[in-house]
Amino acid sequence: MQEEFKKILKKQHYAIVGNHSGVKLCHWMRQSLLFNRVCYKQDFYGIESHRCLQMTPSINQCNHMCLFCWRHQGFTEKNFNEIDDPKLILDESIKAQMKLITGFKGDNRCDQMKWKEANNPNMLACSLSGEPTLYPCLGEFFEECHKRKITTFLVTNGTNPEALENLNPLPKQLYVSIVAPNKKIYEKICSPLISNAWDKINQTLELLPSLKTRTVIRHTLVKGWNMDEKLIKEYAKLDSKANPLFIEPKGYVFVGYSRKRMNISNMPSYENVKDFSDKLNEELGYNFLMEKSDSRVVLLSKSLKPARFDK
């Protein structure tokens, strides 16, 4: 990892782990510890925000340059120079998180019981930066997590179907981000660095029904770019191919480095997201399960059963 890139990450309060991994406290970790406000994933899936470890094993390895991405993109690599051991990554990521939350203990607003629990994460969101499936030992990493009773969520851009097909074990919940209904819009908004990315994404969608884990399609909605009502039938066609257990239409948020490429007008309101979700659901026939208006997200489900892991 380039030293200049490390300096940028540290300035943004990332903890660097090994040669290619990183940890950053989620906004909702702070909200949960200090104000008892929680992430939509806690409401939807029963995941405790204060016990969630947000990390990536590929902090600078990505094959997209998405316009809406809030991360720094100036030094994106396609390959790993050195491959770190999965156990080392998990051990050091937990240590890094413990160090990052140290200062909360002295804040009189902090729930001390939650703070103690936060030092022992039981949930790992493999989604912070880069494309996690590019890390060649991802299966071994999830195996180590599961040995320690840590629930795993993986978010992927879907461009690496071969990795997903061979991933063993799979994460407990697999998100595939589908941010465009067709190749033309996809290439404009995601700026892929590989030539056959759209074909790879469609291979992933075709693969998804065969994977024995909870599957989610996430549509990141950017106003003026990818959420026109005329596009909904195209989204529905992709979703039908994937046949996921859940669909999450979620609004883009005007934060981070995306502010260099987007405008605040590109951030849809919750009403915009809900309207999109309703129209998409008319095509798909899923069930409206939950909503979180302050996160601009709706949960659609094939089943009416609770989505929570603790049920």
Secondary structure, 3 states (H helix, E strand, C coil): CCHHHHHHHHHCCCEEECCCEEECCCHHHHHHHHHCCCCHHHHHHCCCHHHEEEEECCCCECCCCCCCCCCCCCCCECCCCCCCCHHHHHHHHHHHHHHHCHHHHHCCCCCHHHHHHHCCCCEEEECCCCCHHHCCCHHHHHHHHHHCCCEEEEEECCCCHHHHHHCCCCCCEEEEECCCCCHHHHHHHHCCCCCCHHHHHHHHHHHHHHCCCEEEEEEEECCCCCCCHHHHHHHHHHHHHHCCCEEEEEECCCCHHHHHCCCHHHCCCHHHHHHHHHHHHHHHCCEEEEEEHHHCEEEEECCCCCCCCCC
